[in-house]
Amino acid sequence: MDEIPKILITLGGLFLLGLFTVLLGRQTFLPRVTLLLLSGFAIGPSGFDVLPDFREDWFPVVTNIAVSMVGFLVGHHLTLRSLKKRGKPVLWISIGEVVGAATAMFLGHILMGFPPEVALLLAGIAPASDPVAIIDVIRVDGHSSLPQAGVTLGMALLASQHLPELKEVILPVAIGSTIVFELIGPVMTRKALIKVGEGQTHNGMGT
C-alpha cells in the first residue's frame, strides 16, 4: 500500500509535465513530440533521474498502452472515403518506407561491422514510423505520443534478455537511433510540410 501514493504522485507529475510541454510546444517552432522526448530525457536516468526506482516495472505496461493507442488514434483518421481517394499512394509509400528503412538499417549496420543478428534485429525495428507523431506534426492541434520509442526500446530490452552477450551493443544503438530519429524527424517533417505549403501558395493552390 505504501507504493500507491508514490505511483499516484509520479503519474500526476508526469501528466502535469506533459501538459506543460504541450502548451510550450504551441508557443515554439519545435513539434510537441520533440519537446516530450526532451522532457523524458531530462527526468530520466540520463538526466536528473527524478523518477522512483520502480519505474523499470512500468516499461512493459506503458509500451503496451502506447502501442494500443497507436491503433486507436491512427484508425480514427482512416475512412472509406480517404482510402478510396488515397489508397494506392498510401500503399506504395508504406511499402517503400518499410522496405527502404529495413534495408538501409540492415546494410548500414553490416557495413559498420555489427553482427548480422544485431543488424537484422534493428532492421526489424526500423519500419516503426511513429504515425501518431507524424499526425501531430501535420495537425498541430492533435494528440501526440511516442509509440516508436516504446516499441524500439521494448524490443531492444526483450532482445537483450534473450541475447545477453549482445546487450552492450543492442541497447546503446537502439536508444541512440531512437533519440536521433525523434529529435530530427518531426522537425524535418514540419519544415518539409511548410515548404510544400509555400510551393502550393506560389502556384495558386494555397487556401
Summary of the structure (lengths in Angstrom):
residues: 207
radius of gyration: 19.0
end to end distance: 57.3
largest distance: 64.2
contacts: 559
relative contact order: 0.11
helix: 79%
strand: 0%
